[in-house]
Amino acid sequence: MLSTSPERAAPPPRPAVLGIPRALVWGYVGVLLFMIGDGVETSYLPTYLKTDLGFAEASVGIVFTAYGVTAAVGAFLAGGLSDLWGPRRVMMAGAACWAVCHALLLAVAVPAHSYPLILLCYGLRGFGYPLFAYGFMVWIMAGAPERQLGKALGWFWFCFTMGYPVLGSALVSWLKPTIGFYRTLWISLAMIVAGTLVVLVLLRERTGFQGLSRDSERVGLPRTVLGCFTVMFAEPRVGMGAVVRLINTTSQFGVWVFTPLFLVDRIGFSAQEWASLLIVMMVSNLACVVLFGALGDRWSRRGTVAWLGGVVSALACLALYYVPEVAGHDYPLVAIAAGALGVGMAGYVPLPPLMTAQAPERKGQIMSAYTLGAGASMAFGPLIGTVFIGPLGIGGVMGIYAALHLLSTVLVLRMKTPEPPAGRGAATVVHPAERPTAALTAASREL
């Protein structure tokens, strides 16, 4: 429901910093700091709840299930609420939810060893990070020049991933031995506050300060949320995009659960080697998200998602099974397969502008469909493995993941390509039929 006035559709050129629109730079800094704070707990919180607080494994699982449900709901709401309130208010709502629930968790629930309070506080906190992070992603979609959207989104995912699994885990490994995990959790709150203040004080790009839908189209929260569902049926290609986003990380979450059972128990890899393979996967992803975003801008968003996302991911899923099955305990070869999956996941970066091109006046609702796919993949990936690993084995499960990625390629190729944005000269437009290597070289020079 975004206004499509000529001024908005063709924004004047704005200087960029490494491909990041200069007006949005502080938003990226804020997201990085916020996701570092959110990622502090990832590597140790389940052990802390079980070992230090004495809760049963099943009880710990319920805590994280509740968190996953609210996080998925928060991700879905980020786009629709940005239509009503504007991305800035959505981000602040997410930050307030995170900070208040985390403070109550540490100040009241944990000292009291109260499982119901821990479940309530941590579960409600799940709304926080998706509203903040995905609220800013919607801000990028609304405020960045269209010709830079792929690269701008690539930098968003770089900051998101660098903060959440990488620097957040590094921070806790550094602080926990000296001050303990409980005090480290207070440091995470400080990081959240710091990221929020950066956005609140320094991010002044005006698009995100108001609702993205036109005044006449604001129909209230219930109908806006309903519209986030109905847009996938009213615009079938938006529904296709949501399915593609679901597939994007379905294999990732499934691989994280089931591949170590295969590599460690059957092939003979150590747990430390598996952990290092995950690092290879995520570093490969970080190395490519910005490059492939720029490639989508320069060459073809549809082609980048279809071939570098869908096909590369499909081949990587098969390689993660067949390479160790044939070569055995050959770490370098398996590391190449793991890195290829990280590269393939990065290939999906240009998907949001491809989806919003299907109905540019409903960007907020379309982004809700996109984030709904993102949230659902956290459950869908492990579910596939749980259902099929018995009758088909790990090879069959990896084959299903590969088939889904190939399905995403078919779906993306059926989505129309956005019209070239105004101001994008002929010299920067490379037809999809032309050589992608030339566009890849040009994209790498722009970074």
C-alpha positions as a Markdown table, in Angstrom:
| # | Residue | x | y | z |
|---|---|---|---|---|
| 1 | Met | 0.0 | 0.0 | 0.0 |
| 2 | Leu | 2.9 | 2.3 | -0.6 |
| 3 | Ser | 2.3 | 5.5 | -2.4 |
| 4 | Thr | 3.6 | 5.4 | -5.9 |
| 5 | Ser | 3.9 | 9.1 | -6.7 |
| 6 | Pro | 6.6 | 10.0 | -9.3 |
| 7 | Glu | 8.8 | 11.4 | -6.6 |
| 8 | Arg | 8.7 | 8.1 | -4.7 |
| 9 | Ala | 8.9 | 5.8 | -7.7 |
| 10 | Ala | 12.0 | 7.5 | -9.0 |
| 11 | Pro | 14.0 | 9.0 | -6.1 |
| 12 | Pro | 16.9 | 11.2 | -6.9 |
| 13 | Pro | 20.3 | 9.7 | -6.7 |
| 14 | Arg | 21.8 | 9.6 | -3.2 |
| 15 | Pro | 25.4 | 8.9 | -2.3 |
| 16 | Ala | 26.1 | 5.5 | -1.0 |
| 17 | Val | 28.6 | 4.0 | 1.4 |
| 18 | Leu | 29.9 | 0.6 | 0.0 |
| 19 | Gly | 26.5 | 0.3 | -1.7 |
| 20 | Ile | 24.5 | 1.2 | 1.5 |
| 21 | Pro | 22.3 | 4.2 | 0.9 |
| 22 | Arg | 23.9 | 7.0 | 3.0 |
| 23 | Ala | 20.6 | 8.0 | 4.6 |
| 24 | Leu | 20.1 | 4.5 | 6.0 |
| 25 | Val | 23.7 | 3.8 | 7.2 |
| 26 | Trp | 22.8 | 4.2 | 10.9 |
| 27 | Gly | 20.0 | 1.7 | 10.6 |
| 28 | Tyr | 22.5 | -1.0 | 9.6 |
| 29 | Val | 24.7 | -0.1 | 12.5 |
| 30 | Gly | 21.7 | -0.3 | 14.8 |
| 31 | Val | 20.6 | -3.7 | 13.4 |
| 32 | Leu | 24.2 | -5.0 | 13.8 |
| 33 | Leu | 24.4 | -4.0 | 17.5 |
| 34 | Phe | 20.8 | -5.2 | 18.2 |
| 35 | Met | 21.5 | -8.6 | 16.6 |
| 36 | Ile | 24.8 | -9.0 | 18.6 |
| 37 | Gly | 22.7 | -8.5 | 21.8 |
| 38 | Asp | 20.1 | -11.0 | 20.6 |
| 39 | Gly | 22.7 | -13.6 | 19.6 |
| 40 | Val | 24.6 | -13.6 | 23.0 |
| 41 | Glu | 22.3 | -16.3 | 24.4 |
| 42 | Thr | 22.2 | -18.7 | 21.4 |
| 43 | Ser | 25.1 | -21.0 | 22.2 |
| 44 | Tyr | 24.4 | -21.5 | 26.0 |
| 45 | Leu | 20.9 | -20.5 | 27.1 |
| 46 | Pro | 19.4 | -24.1 | 26.8 |
| 47 | Thr | 22.3 | -25.5 | 28.9 |
| 48 | Tyr | 21.9 | -22.7 | 31.4 |
| 49 | Leu | 18.2 | -23.4 | 31.8 |
| 50 | Lys | 18.8 | -27.1 | 32.2 |
| 51 | Thr | 22.0 | -27.2 | 34.2 |
| 52 | Asp | 22.0 | -24.0 | 36.3 |
| 53 | Leu | 18.3 | -23.6 | 36.8 |
| 54 | Gly | 17.5 | -27.3 | 36.9 |
| 55 | Phe | 14.6 | -27.5 | 34.4 |
| 56 | Ala | 13.8 | -30.7 | 32.5 |
| 57 | Glu | 14.7 | -31.0 | 28.8 |
| 58 | Ala | 11.1 | -31.1 | 27.9 |
| 59 | Ser | 10.4 | -27.9 | 29.8 |
| 60 | Val | 13.4 | -26.2 | 28.1 |
| 61 | Gly | 12.0 | -27.3 | 24.7 |
| 62 | Ile | 8.6 | -25.7 | 25.5 |
| 63 | Val | 10.3 | -22.4 | 26.3 |
| 64 | Phe | 12.1 | -22.3 | 22.9 |
| 65 | Thr | 9.0 | -23.5 | 21.1 |
| 66 | Ala | 7.0 | -20.6 | 22.6 |
| 67 | Tyr | 9.8 | -18.2 | 21.6 |
| 68 | Gly | 9.8 | -19.6 | 18.0 |
| 69 | Val | 6.0 | -19.1 | 17.7 |
| 70 | Thr | 6.1 | -15.5 | 18.8 |
| 71 | Ala | 9.1 | -14.8 | 16.7 |
| 72 | Ala | 7.3 | -16.1 | 13.6 |
| 73 | Val | 4.2 | -14.0 | 14.4 |
| 74 | Gly | 6.4 | -10.9 | 15.0 |
| 75 | Ala | 8.1 | -11.5 | 11.6 |
| 76 | Phe | 4.8 | -11.8 | 9.9 |
| 77 | Leu | 3.4 | -8.6 | 11.5 |
| 78 | Ala | 6.4 | -6.4 | 10.8 |
| 79 | Gly | 5.3 | -5.5 | 7.2 |
| 80 | Gly | 1.7 | -4.9 | 7.9 |
| 81 | Leu | 2.4 | -2.8 | 11.0 |
| 82 | Ser | 4.8 | -0.8 | 8.9 |
| 83 | Asp | 1.9 | 0.1 | 6.6 |
| 84 | Leu | 0.0 | 1.4 | 9.6 |
| 85 | Trp | 2.6 | 2.9 | 11.9 |
| 86 | Gly | 5.7 | 3.3 | 9.8 |
| 87 | Pro | 8.9 | 1.2 | 10.1 |
| 88 | Arg | 10.4 | 3.4 | 12.8 |
| 89 | Arg | 7.6 | 2.8 | 15.3 |
| 90 | Val | 7.6 | -0.9 | 14.5 |
| 91 | Met | 11.3 | -1.0 | 15.3 |
| 92 | Met | 10.9 | 0.9 | 18.5 |
| 93 | Ala | 7.9 | -1.4 | 19.5 |
| 94 | Gly | 10.1 | -4.4 | 18.9 |
| 95 | Ala | 13.0 | -2.9 | 20.9 |
| 96 | Ala | 10.7 | -2.0 | 23.8 |
| 97 | Cys | 9.2 | -5.5 | 23.9 |
| 98 | Trp | 12.7 | -7.1 | 23.9 |
| 99 | Ala | 14.2 | -4.8 | 26.6 |
| 100 | Val | 11.2 | -4.9 | 29.0 |
| 101 | Cys | 10.7 | -8.7 | 28.7 |
| 102 | His | 14.5 | -9.4 | 29.0 |
| 103 | Ala | 14.8 | -7.1 | 32.1 |
| 104 | Leu | 11.9 | -8.9 | 33.8 |
| 105 | Leu | 13.4 | -12.2 | 32.8 |
| 106 | Leu | 16.7 | -11.4 | 34.5 |
| 107 | Ala | 15.5 | -9.3 | 37.4 |
| 108 | Val | 12.4 | -11.3 | 38.4 |
| 109 | Ala | 11.9 | -14.7 | 36.7 |
| 110 | Val | 15.5 | -16.1 | 36.8 |
| 111 | Pro | 16.2 | -15.1 | 40.5 |
| 112 | Ala | 12.9 | -16.6 | 41.5 |
| 113 | His | 13.6 | -19.8 | 39.5 |
| 114 | Ser | 10.0 | -19.5 | 38.3 |
| 115 | Tyr | 9.4 | -21.6 | 35.2 |
| 116 | Pro | 6.0 | -19.9 | 34.4 |
| 117 | Leu | 7.6 | -16.4 | 34.5 |
| 118 | Ile | 10.5 | -17.5 | 32.4 |
| 119 | Leu | 8.2 | -19.1 | 29.9 |
| 120 | Leu | 6.1 | -15.9 | 29.8 |
| 121 | Cys | 8.9 | -13.4 | 29.6 |
| 122 | Tyr | 11.1 | -15.3 | 27.2 |
| 123 | Gly | 8.1 | -16.3 | 25.0 |
| 124 | Leu | 6.9 | -12.7 | 24.7 |
| 125 | Arg | 10.4 | -11.5 | 24.0 |
| 126 | Gly | 10.2 | -13.4 | 20.8 |
| 127 | Phe | 8.2 | -10.6 | 19.3 |
| 128 | Gly | 11.1 | -8.2 | 19.8 |
| 129 | Tyr | 13.9 | -9.0 | 17.3 |
| 130 | Pro | 11.7 | -9.6 | 14.2 |
| 131 | Leu | 9.8 | -6.4 | 14.7 |
| 132 | Phe | 13.1 | -4.5 | 15.0 |
| 133 | Ala | 15.1 | -6.2 | 12.3 |
| 134 | Tyr | 12.4 | -6.9 | 9.7 |
| 135 | Gly | 10.9 | -3.4 | 10.4 |
| 136 | Phe | 14.2 | -2.0 | 9.2 |
| 137 | Met | 14.1 | -4.3 | 6.1 |
| 138 | Val | 10.8 | -2.8 | 5.2 |
| 139 | Trp | 12.3 | 0.6 | 5.7 |
| 140 | Ile | 15.0 | -0.3 | 3.2 |
| 141 | Met | 12.4 | -1.5 | 0.7 |
| 142 | Ala | 10.6 | 1.9 | 1.1 |
| 143 | Gly | 13.5 | 4.3 | 1.4 |
| 144 | Ala | 16.4 | 2.9 | -0.7 |
| 145 | Pro | 16.7 | 3.7 | -4.4 |
| 146 | Glu | 15.2 | 0.9 | -6.4 |
| 147 | Arg | 18.4 | 0.4 | -8.4 |
| 148 | Gln | 20.3 | -0.3 | -5.2 |
| 149 | Leu | 17.7 | -2.6 | -3.5 |
| 150 | Gly | 19.6 | -5.8 | -4.0 |
| 151 | Lys | 22.8 | -4.5 | -2.6 |
| 152 | Ala | 21.1 | -2.7 | 0.2 |
| 153 | Leu | 19.3 | -6.0 | 1.2 |
| 154 | Gly | 22.6 | -7.9 | 0.9 |
| 155 | Trp | 24.1 | -5.5 | 3.5 |
| 156 | Phe | 21.1 | -6.0 | 5.7 |
| 157 | Trp | 21.5 | -9.7 | 5.8 |
| 158 | Phe | 25.3 | -9.3 | 6.3 |
| 159 | Cys | 24.6 | -7.2 | 9.5 |
| 160 | Phe | 21.9 | -9.6 | 10.6 |
| 161 | Thr | 24.0 | -12.7 | 10.3 |
| 162 | Met | 27.2 | -11.1 | 11.5 |
| 163 | Gly | 25.5 | -10.0 | 14.6 |
| 164 | Tyr | 23.3 | -13.0 | 15.5 |
| 165 | Pro | 25.3 | -16.2 | 15.0 |
| 166 | Val | 28.8 | -14.8 | 14.7 |
| 167 | Leu | 29.6 | -11.8 | 16.9 |
| 168 | Gly | 26.9 | -12.6 | 19.5 |
| 169 | Ser | 28.4 | -16.1 | 20.1 |
| 170 | Ala | 31.9 | -14.6 | 20.1 |
| 171 | Leu | 30.9 | -12.1 | 22.8 |
| 172 | Val | 29.5 | -14.7 | 25.1 |
| 173 | Ser | 32.5 | -17.0 | 24.7 |
| 174 | Trp | 34.7 | -14.0 | 25.7 |
| 175 | Leu | 32.6 | -12.8 | 28.6 |
| 176 | Lys | 31.2 | -15.9 | 30.2 |
| 177 | Pro | 34.5 | -17.3 | 31.6 |
| 178 | Thr | 35.1 | -14.0 | 33.4 |
| 179 | Ile | 31.8 | -12.7 | 34.5 |
| 180 | Gly | 29.5 | -15.7 | 34.2 |
| 181 | Phe | 26.5 | -16.2 | 31.9 |
| 182 | Tyr | 23.9 | -14.4 | 34.0 |
| 183 | Arg | 25.9 | -11.2 | 34.0 |
| 184 | Thr | 26.6 | -11.6 | 30.3 |
| 185 | Leu | 22.9 | -11.6 | 29.7 |
| 186 | Trp | 22.8 | -8.1 | 31.1 |
| 187 | Ile | 25.5 | -7.1 | 28.6 |
| 188 | Ser | 23.2 | -8.3 | 25.9 |
| 189 | Leu | 20.5 | -5.9 | 27.1 |
| 190 | Ala | 23.1 | -3.1 | 26.9 |
| 191 | Met | 23.8 | -4.0 | 23.3 |
| 192 | Ile | 20.0 | -4.0 | 22.5 |
| 193 | Val | 19.7 | -0.5 | 24.1 |
| 194 | Ala | 22.7 | 0.8 | 22.2 |
| 195 | Gly | 21.4 | -0.4 | 18.8 |
| 196 | Thr | 18.0 | 1.1 | 19.6 |
| 197 | Leu | 19.5 | 4.4 | 20.5 |
| 198 | Val | 21.5 | 4.5 | 17.3 |
| 199 | Val | 18.3 | 4.1 | 15.3 |
| 200 | Leu | 16.2 | 6.5 | 17.4 |
| 201 | Val | 18.8 | 9.3 | 17.5 |
| 202 | Leu | 20.8 | 9.0 | 14.3 |
| 203 | Leu | 18.6 | 7.4 | 11.6 |
| 204 | Arg | 16.8 | 10.4 | 10.1 |
| 205 | Glu | 15.6 | 9.1 | 6.7 |
| 206 | Arg | 12.0 | 10.4 | 6.6 |
| 207 | Thr | 10.3 | 7.6 | 4.8 |
| 208 | Gly | 10.2 | 5.4 | 7.9 |
| 209 | Phe | 8.7 | 8.0 | 10.2 |
| 210 | Gln | 5.1 | 7.5 | 8.9 |
| 211 | Gly | 2.8 | 4.7 | 7.8 |
| 212 | Leu | 3.7 | 3.5 | 4.3 |
| 213 | Ser | 0.1 | 3.2 | 3.1 |
| 214 | Arg | -1.9 | 6.2 | 1.9 |
| 215 | Asp | -4.2 | 7.7 | 4.4 |
| 216 | Ser | -7.3 | 6.6 | 2.4 |
| 217 | Glu | -6.1 | 3.0 | 2.4 |
| 218 | Arg | -5.5 | 2.7 | 6.1 |
| 219 | Val | -8.2 | 0.3 | 7.2 |
| 220 | Gly | -7.1 | -0.6 | 10.7 |
| 221 | Leu | -5.0 | -3.4 | 12.1 |
| 222 | Pro | -7.4 | -6.4 | 11.6 |
| 223 | Arg | -8.0 | -5.8 | 7.9 |
| 224 | Thr | -4.3 | -4.9 | 7.4 |
| 225 | Val | -3.3 | -8.3 | 8.9 |
| 226 | Leu | -5.9 | -10.1 | 6.9 |
| 227 | Gly | -4.5 | -8.3 | 3.8 |
| 228 | Cys | -1.1 | -9.8 | 4.5 |
| 229 | Phe | -2.7 | -13.2 | 3.9 |
| 230 | Thr | -5.0 | -12.3 | 1.1 |
| 231 | Val | -2.3 | -10.6 | -1.0 |
| 232 | Met | -0.8 | -14.1 | -1.5 |
| 233 | Phe | -4.0 | -15.2 | -3.2 |
| 234 | Ala | -5.0 | -11.9 | -4.9 |
| 235 | Glu | -1.5 | -11.7 | -6.4 |
| 236 | Pro | -0.5 | -15.4 | -7.0 |
| 237 | Arg | 3.0 | -14.5 | -7.9 |
| 238 | Val | 3.4 | -13.0 | -4.4 |
| 239 | Gly | 2.2 | -16.4 | -3.0 |
| 240 | Met | 4.9 | -18.0 | -5.2 |
| 241 | Gly | 7.5 | -15.7 | -3.7 |
| 242 | Ala | 6.4 | -16.6 | -0.2 |
| 243 | Val | 6.8 | -20.3 | -1.0 |
| 244 | Val | 10.3 | -19.5 | -2.4 |
| 245 | Arg | 11.2 | -17.7 | 0.8 |
| 246 | Leu | 9.9 | -20.7 | 2.8 |
| 247 | Ile | 12.2 | -23.0 | 0.7 |
| 248 | Asn | 15.2 | -20.6 | 1.0 |
| 249 | Thr | 16.1 | -21.6 | 4.6 |
| 250 | Thr | 14.0 | -24.9 | 5.0 |
| 251 | Ser | 17.1 | -26.9 | 4.1 |
| 252 | Gln | 19.3 | -24.8 | 6.3 |
| 253 | Phe | 17.3 | -25.5 | 9.5 |
| 254 | Gly | 16.9 | -29.2 | 8.5 |
| 255 | Val | 20.6 | -29.6 | 7.8 |
| 256 | Trp | 21.5 | -28.1 | 11.2 |
| 257 | Val | 19.4 | -30.8 | 12.9 |
| 258 | Phe | 19.9 | -34.0 | 10.8 |
| 259 | Thr | 23.3 | -33.6 | 9.0 |
| 260 | Pro | 25.4 | -33.9 | 12.2 |
| 261 | Leu | 23.6 | -37.2 | 13.0 |
| 262 | Phe | 24.8 | -38.5 | 9.7 |
| 263 | Leu | 28.3 | -37.0 | 9.7 |
| 264 | Val | 29.2 | -37.7 | 13.3 |
| 265 | Asp | 27.4 | -41.0 | 14.0 |
| 266 | Arg | 27.9 | -42.7 | 10.6 |
| 267 | Ile | 30.9 | -41.0 | 8.8 |
| 268 | Gly | 33.1 | -40.4 | 11.8 |
| 269 | Phe | 33.4 | -36.6 | 12.0 |
| 270 | Ser | 33.9 | -35.1 | 15.4 |
| 271 | Ala | 31.5 | -32.6 | 17.0 |
| 272 | Gln | 34.2 | -30.0 | 16.7 |
| 273 | Glu | 34.6 | -30.7 | 12.9 |
| 274 | Trp | 30.8 | -30.3 | 12.5 |
| 275 | Ala | 30.9 | -27.0 | 14.3 |
| 276 | Ser | 33.6 | -25.8 | 12.1 |
| 277 | Leu | 31.6 | -26.9 | 9.0 |
| 278 | Leu | 28.8 | -24.6 | 10.2 |
| 279 | Ile | 31.3 | -21.8 | 10.4 |
| 280 | Val | 32.4 | -22.5 | 6.8 |
| 281 | Met | 28.7 | -22.4 | 5.8 |
| 282 | Met | 28.0 | -19.1 | 7.4 |
| 283 | Val | 31.2 | -17.4 | 6.3 |
| 284 | Ser | 30.5 | -18.4 | 2.7 |
| 285 | Asn | 27.0 | -16.9 | 3.1 |
| 286 | Leu | 28.4 | -13.7 | 4.5 |
| 287 | Ala | 30.9 | -13.4 | 1.7 |
| 288 | Cys | 28.2 | -13.7 | -1.0 |
| 289 | Val | 25.1 | -11.9 | 0.3 |
| 290 | Val | 26.3 | -8.4 | -0.7 |
| 291 | Leu | 27.8 | -9.6 | -4.0 |
| 292 | Phe | 24.7 | -11.5 | -5.1 |
| 293 | Gly | 22.5 | -8.5 | -4.1 |
| 294 | Ala | 24.6 | -6.3 | -6.3 |
| 295 | Leu | 24.5 | -9.0 | -9.1 |
| 296 | Gly | 20.7 | -8.9 | -8.9 |
| 297 | Asp | 20.7 | -5.2 | -9.4 |
| 298 | Arg | 23.2 | -5.3 | -12.3 |
| 299 | Trp | 22.1 | -8.5 | -14.0 |
| 300 | Ser | 18.8 | -10.1 | -13.1 |
| 301 | Arg | 17.1 | -10.5 | -9.7 |
| 302 | Arg | 15.0 | -13.4 | -11.1 |
| 303 | Gly | 18.1 | -15.1 | -12.6 |
| 304 | Thr | 20.1 | -14.6 | -9.4 |
| 305 | Val | 17.5 | -16.2 | -7.2 |
| 306 | Ala | 16.7 | -19.0 | -9.7 |
| 307 | Trp | 20.2 | -20.1 | -10.6 |
| 308 | Leu | 22.5 | -19.0 | -7.8 |
| 309 | Gly | 19.8 | -19.6 | -5.1 |
| 310 | Gly | 17.7 | -22.5 | -6.2 |
| 311 | Val | 20.1 | -24.6 | -8.4 |
| 312 | Val | 23.2 | -24.1 | -6.3 |
| 313 | Ser | 21.4 | -24.9 | -3.1 |
| 314 | Ala | 19.9 | -28.1 | -4.6 |
| 315 | Leu | 23.3 | -29.3 | -5.7 |
| 316 | Ala | 24.8 | -28.4 | -2.3 |
| 317 | Cys | 22.1 | -30.4 | -0.5 |
| 318 | Leu | 22.9 | -33.5 | -2.6 |
| 319 | Ala | 26.7 | -32.9 | -2.2 |
| 320 | Leu | 26.3 | -32.8 | 1.6 |
| 321 | Tyr | 25.1 | -36.4 | 1.5 |
| 322 | Tyr | 26.8 | -38.0 | -1.5 |
| 323 | Val | 30.3 | -36.5 | -0.9 |
| 324 | Pro | 30.8 | -38.0 | 2.5 |
| 325 | Glu | 28.9 | -41.1 | 1.5 |
| 326 | Val | 31.4 | -41.7 | -1.3 |
| 327 | Ala | 34.6 | -40.0 | 0.0 |
| 328 | Gly | 34.1 | -40.8 | 3.6 |
| 329 | His | 35.8 | -38.7 | 6.3 |
| 330 | Asp | 37.3 | -36.1 | 3.8 |
| 331 | Tyr | 37.0 | -32.8 | 5.6 |
| 332 | Pro | 38.1 | -30.5 | 2.7 |
| 333 | Leu | 35.5 | -32.0 | 0.3 |
| 334 | Val | 32.7 | -31.8 | 2.8 |
| 335 | Ala | 33.7 | -28.3 | 3.7 |
| 336 | Ile | 33.3 | -27.3 | 0.0 |
| 337 | Ala | 29.8 | -28.8 | 0.0 |
| 338 | Ala | 28.9 | -26.9 | 3.3 |
| 339 | Gly | 30.3 | -23.7 | 1.8 |
| 340 | Ala | 28.2 | -24.2 | -1.3 |
| 341 | Leu | 25.0 | -24.3 | 0.7 |
| 342 | Gly | 26.0 | -21.0 | 2.3 |
| 343 | Val | 26.5 | -19.6 | -1.2 |
| 344 | Gly | 23.2 | -20.9 | -2.4 |
| 345 | Met | 21.3 | -19.4 | 0.5 |
| 346 | Ala | 22.8 | -16.0 | -0.3 |
| 347 | Gly | 21.5 | -16.4 | -3.9 |
| 348 | Tyr | 18.0 | -15.7 | -2.6 |
| 349 | Val | 18.9 | -12.2 | -1.4 |
| 350 | Pro | 17.2 | -10.3 | -4.4 |
| 351 | Leu | 13.8 | -12.0 | -3.7 |
| 352 | Pro | 12.1 | -9.1 | -1.8 |
| 353 | Pro | 12.2 | -6.5 | -4.6 |
| 354 | Leu | 11.2 | -9.2 | -7.0 |
| 355 | Met | 8.1 | -10.0 | -4.9 |
| 356 | Thr | 7.2 | -6.3 | -4.3 |
| 357 | Ala | 7.4 | -5.7 | -8.1 |
| 358 | Gln | 4.3 | -7.9 | -8.4 |
| 359 | Ala | 2.1 | -5.3 | -6.5 |
| 360 | Pro | 4.2 | -2.2 | -5.7 |
| 361 | Glu | 1.3 | -0.5 | -4.0 |
| 362 | Arg | 1.2 | -3.2 | -1.3 |
| 363 | Lys | 4.9 | -3.4 | -0.2 |
| 364 | Gly | 4.2 | -3.7 | 3.5 |
| 365 | Gln | 1.8 | -6.6 | 3.1 |
| 366 | Ile | 4.0 | -8.3 | 0.6 |
| 367 | Met | 7.0 | -8.1 | 3.0 |
| 368 | Ser | 4.7 | -9.7 | 5.7 |
| 369 | Ala | 4.2 | -12.6 | 3.2 |
| 370 | Tyr | 8.0 | -12.8 | 2.7 |
| 371 | Thr | 8.7 | -12.8 | 6.5 |
| 372 | Leu | 5.9 | -15.4 | 7.0 |
| 373 | Gly | 7.9 | -17.7 | 4.8 |
| 374 | Ala | 11.1 | -17.0 | 6.7 |
| 375 | Gly | 9.5 | -17.8 | 10.0 |
| 376 | Ala | 7.7 | -20.9 | 8.8 |
| 377 | Ser | 10.9 | -22.4 | 7.5 |
| 378 | Met | 12.3 | -22.7 | 11.1 |
| 379 | Ala | 9.6 | -25.4 | 11.7 |
| 380 | Phe | 9.2 | -26.8 | 8.1 |
| 381 | Gly | 12.8 | -27.8 | 7.7 |
| 382 | Pro | 13.0 | -30.0 | 10.8 |
| 383 | Leu | 9.5 | -31.3 | 10.2 |
| 384 | Ile | 10.5 | -32.7 | 6.8 |
| 385 | Gly | 13.4 | -34.6 | 8.3 |
| 386 | Thr | 11.3 | -35.9 | 11.2 |
| 387 | Val | 8.6 | -37.3 | 8.9 |
| 388 | Phe | 10.9 | -38.8 | 6.2 |
| 389 | Ile | 14.2 | -39.8 | 7.8 |
| 390 | Gly | 12.7 | -43.1 | 9.0 |
| 391 | Pro | 11.3 | -44.4 | 5.7 |
| 392 | Leu | 13.8 | -42.6 | 3.3 |
| 393 | Gly | 17.0 | -42.1 | 5.4 |
| 394 | Ile | 19.2 | -39.0 | 5.5 |
| 395 | Gly | 19.8 | -39.4 | 1.7 |
| 396 | Gly | 16.1 | -39.2 | 1.0 |
| 397 | Val | 15.7 | -36.2 | 3.2 |
| 398 | Met | 18.5 | -34.3 | 1.5 |
| 399 | Gly | 16.9 | -35.3 | -1.8 |
| 400 | Ile | 13.6 | -33.7 | -0.7 |
| 401 | Tyr | 15.5 | -30.5 | 0.2 |
| 402 | Ala | 17.2 | -30.5 | -3.2 |
| 403 | Ala | 13.8 | -31.0 | -5.0 |
| 404 | Leu | 12.3 | -28.1 | -3.1 |
| 405 | His | 15.1 | -25.8 | -4.1 |
| 406 | Leu | 14.6 | -26.9 | -7.8 |
| 407 | Leu | 10.9 | -26.1 | -7.3 |
| 408 | Ser | 11.8 | -22.6 | -6.1 |
| 409 | Thr | 13.7 | -22.2 | -9.3 |
| 410 | Val | 10.6 | -23.0 | -11.3 |
| 411 | Leu | 8.5 | -20.7 | -9.3 |
| 412 | Val | 10.9 | -17.8 | -9.6 |
| 413 | Leu | 11.1 | -18.1 | -13.3 |
| 414 | Arg | 7.4 | -17.7 | -13.5 |
| 415 | Met | 7.5 | -14.3 | -11.7 |
| 416 | Lys | 7.6 | -11.3 | -13.8 |
| 417 | Thr | 10.8 | -9.2 | -13.9 |
| 418 | Pro | 10.5 | -5.6 | -12.5 |
| 419 | Glu | 10.7 | -2.8 | -15.1 |
| 420 | Pro | 14.1 | -1.1 | -15.1 |
| 421 | Pro | 13.9 | 1.8 | -12.6 |
| 422 | Ala | 14.0 | 5.4 | -13.8 |
| 423 | Gly | 17.5 | 6.8 | -14.0 |
| 424 | Arg | 19.1 | 3.4 | -14.6 |
| 425 | Gly | 21.0 | 3.9 | -17.7 |
| 426 | Ala | 21.4 | 1.5 | -20.5 |
| 427 | Ala | 25.0 | 0.9 | -19.6 |
| 428 | Thr | 24.0 | -0.6 | -16.3 |
| 429 | Val | 21.2 | -2.9 | -17.6 |
| 430 | Val | 22.4 | -6.4 | -18.5 |
| 431 | His | 19.7 | -8.6 | -20.1 |
| 432 | Pro | 19.2 | -11.9 | -18.4 |
| 433 | Ala | 20.2 | -13.7 | -21.6 |
| 434 | Glu | 23.6 | -12.1 | -21.6 |
| 435 | Arg | 26.6 | -13.5 | -19.8 |
| 436 | Pro | 26.1 | -13.4 | -16.0 |
| 437 | Thr | 29.9 | -13.5 | -15.5 |
| 438 | Ala | 30.2 | -10.0 | -16.8 |
| 439 | Ala | 27.5 | -8.8 | -14.4 |
| 440 | Leu | 29.2 | -10.6 | -11.6 |
| 441 | Thr | 32.5 | -8.9 | -12.3 |
| 442 | Ala | 30.8 | -5.5 | -12.5 |
| 443 | Ala | 28.9 | -6.2 | -9.2 |
| 444 | Ser | 32.1 | -7.1 | -7.4 |
| 445 | Arg | 33.7 | -3.9 | -8.6 |
| 446 | Glu | 30.9 | -1.9 | -7.0 |
| 447 | Leu | 31.3 | -3.3 | -3.5 |
